[in-house]
């Protein structure tokens, strides 16, 4: 009985030390972005950079001043630890029918994360200032 109480106390202590999860808006604000509008496609797409927010959201940059928030249909479990990603597209256009391919190292497993929503982002502050 004493072991159960000690284990429960240890587990609750570990749980209380975790960081509180930020909301999506807080995560975007922390990175100086805000949502402009939903879009159905990203034309002339070229992946210049990406930043995972959590298992359900990804910021992709397709030009120095063009960024988009990608929301997935289901959690993308390997996104946080991914070294590389790819995005399916048709003739340079990403749509709601496309997916993000997350390459898992060292296994080489490729997780396919289907896109549910695309939203255009804008920077709220000049990062070069």
N, C-alpha and C positions, 0 to 999 in steps of 0.2 A: 504494500500500500504506500509506503514511504517513497519507493522508487517511482511510482506513478506521479506523485505530487512533485517530486524533483524534476522529472521529465517534463511535466506540464509547465512548471515554472521556467525551465530552460527554454522551451519552445516559445512561450509567450515573450520572453526577453529577446529572443532572436527576431521574432515577428515585429516587435515594437521598434527595433533598430533600423528597419527598412525605410527607404525613402518614400515619401508619399508620391503617388502617381500624379503627374501634371495632366490637366485636361488638354484636349487638342488645341484649343485657343491659346492656352498658356504656353504650350510647346512652340506654336507658331510665333507668338509674341516674343518669346525668348530668342528666336532666330531672326527677329525683325521682319516677319512676314504677316500679311493679312490676306484673307480670301477675297478675291475680286468678284468672280462669277463662276458658275459651273460651265464646263465646255463638253461637247460631245466628241471632239477630236483635237489632236495636236498635229498641225500640218508642218511639213518640212522639219520633222523631228530629228535631232541629233543629240545624243546623250553626252552632256559635258560634265555633269556631276550629279551626285545623289546623296541623300541623308535620310536614314531611317528614323522615324519618330517613335514607332512602336510596331507591334506585329500587324497592325491594321492600316498604317499610314506611312507614306514615303514621299519625300520632296524630291522632285527631279528638276534638273536645270538643263535647258536645251539651248540657251544662249546666255551671254552675260546678264541680260536683263529679262529673261523669260524663264519663270519657274512655275511648276504645277504641283498640286497636291494630289497624290494618287491614293484612293481608298480601295481596299481589297474586299472581295466578296466574303472571304474567310481569312482567319489569321494566317500570316505568312511566317511560319515558325523559325526559319533559318535566316531571316532578314537581318537581325541585329548582329549576327556573327559573320555575315557574308563579306567576302573580300571583293567579289565582282558580281555584277548583275547584268542582265540583258533584257531588252524590252522588244516583244514582237511588234511588227508593224507591217503595213502594206504600202509599198512605194513611199516610205518616209512619213506615213501618217499613222499615228497611234489613236485607236478608238476604244470604245467600251467593250469591244469584242477581243481585245488583246490581253496580254498577260506579261507579268514580270517574271523572268527566269532567274532564280537565285542559285548560284553555284556554291555548293557545300564543299569545303576542304576538310580533310584530305581525301574524303571518300569519292569525290567527283559527282555525288548525287546532285541532281538538278531539281529543285522544287519549283513548280509552276504556280504562281499566285495571280488569280484572275482579277482583272480590274472591274470594280463596281462603279466608281465615280472618278471624274477628272475635274479639278478646279484650278482656275488660273490664280496665281498668287502675285502680289506686288510687295516690294520692299517698303517698309515703313520708315526706314532711315538709311541714309547713304552709308554703306560700309566703308567707303574710302575716306570719310570725313574724320 
